[in-house]
Amino acid sequence: MTLDWQNIETVFLDMDGTLLDLHFDNYFWTQYVPARFGEKQGISAQQAFDQIFPHMLSIRGSLGWYDINYWSQYLQMDVLGMKHAAAERIQPRPGAIQFLQALRRASKKIVLATNAHKDTLDIKFSRSGIGPYFDYIATSHQFGVAKEDPQFWQRLQEIMHFDPAKSVFIDDNEKVLDAARSFGIQFLLTVSQPDSQQEPQASNGYSSVSDFSILAGEIK
């Protein structure tokens, strides 16, 4: 997809797996948390993973899936503290900062639209440097619905009064993109390789971006 940047006013961006490498989150939930939980329970990391993962899958896509307070209570562990301890793996995806800088120079309104819990934003921002570029930060927790629900966009619209026909949204989760499309967001892009340590993923109907520096070069 070639974006008509002259007619785009608002740029909605996901964080984890889009602006930031999803490797941190995948590592954190599939390796770091099971290892710590296993130590606490006196079982192996694999046994801990086998115990935790089915519950993760059962609530995937809900607010609980993205809520570190929920997981702290469920695991009886300090998940936020654990994120601080593992934060050295947080890093932007290729070209992400360059893209944000190009959007700022072009005077686009830049909005973070994320399912990430608000308590994790400071960790992600301090490690990645993306925080200062946003004009507005919208989290699913403030609206009470995950981004997979079209109501997320309705509630955001009530606050920002943006024009969906002059908006672009980039996210690595196609269910989230489906919800944005249902609401009427005109331009939608997915990310071909959210986790730098995994193989690129095929899209089921969305144009994809692999390196944000390519998009940055298109913005005039």
Buried (B, 14 or more C-beta within 10 A) or exposed (E): EEBEBEEBEBBBBBBBBBBBBBBBBBBBBBEBBBBBBBEEEEBEBEBBBEBBEEBBEEBEBBBBBBBBEBBBEBBEBEBBEBBEEBBEBBBBBBBBBBBBEBBBEBEBBBBBBBBBBBBBBEBBBEBBBBEEBBBBBBBBBEBEBBBBBBBBBEBBBEEBEBBBEBBBBBBBBBEBBBBBBEBEBBBBBBBBBBBEEEEEBEBEEBEBBEBBBEBBEEBE
